């Protein structure tokens, strides 16, 4: 089974790059067994209000923790 999930827009808008990294690390670590498809802004796609540095942190975290 492959899960589809990602960080909520509230994190991408109001969080910090470190909080995004921590969130993604936890989520990707928990889902190593079945597989994961990342859907950023899990509540409707990435908001136009998302901070660019948080979107970059999301991409960097997937590259760092998303390989099994």
Residue pairs with C-beta under 8 A, 6 or more apart in sequence:
1 34
1 35
2 34
2 35
2 36
2 37
3 31
3 34
3 35
3 36
3 37
4 36
4 37
4 39
5 27
5 31
5 36
5 38
5 39
5 42
6 27
6 38
6 39
6 40
6 41
6 42
6 58
7 15
7 20
7 23
7 24
7 27
7 40
7 41
7 42
7 58
8 41
8 42
8 43
9 41
9 43
9 44
9 46
9 47
9 49
9 50
11 19
11 20
11 23
11 54
12 20
12 40
12 41
12 46
12 47
12 50
12 51
12 54
12 55
12 58
13 47
13 49
13 50
13 51
13 54
15 23
15 51
15 54
16 54
17 53
17 54
17 56
17 57
18 57
20 54
20 57
20 58
20 61
21 57
21 60
21 61
21 64
24 57
24 58
24 61
24 62
24 65
25 61
25 64
25 65
27 36
28 36
28 61
28 62
28 65
28 66
29 65
32 68
36 66
38 58
38 62
38 66
39 45
40 46
40 55
40 58
41 47
41 50
46 55
